[in-house]
Amino acid sequence: MAHTLVSIQIIPRPPQGENVIPFVDRAIEIIQAAGVRYRVGPLETTMEGELPELLKIIQEMNEEMVRLGCQSIISQVKIYHNPTGASMSELTKKYD
């Protein structure tokens, strides 16, 4: 069982002031390619895994935004860590 949940809201500032949605979609593709469990929400995406692995994914997302020419990036991150285990489904089961 994973020990950490990380929610990320990435807010890139595109190079020409374009719509941010294609950039956010690219960031989500990076999460998908990483192979961790995740859930996309309307304002943030939550990932499940081990803290170093999840932080590396966030780093990759930010580096990709720079590569795409973004002038700046805000990454709002929430971390829930539990040494005995953490899962999205366990925390939300009464609402699902």
Secondary structure by P-SEA (a helix, b strand, c coil): cccbbbbbbbbbbccccccaaaaaaaaaaaaaaaccbbbbccccccccccaaaaaaaaaaaaaaaaaacccbbbbbbbbbbbcccccccccccccc
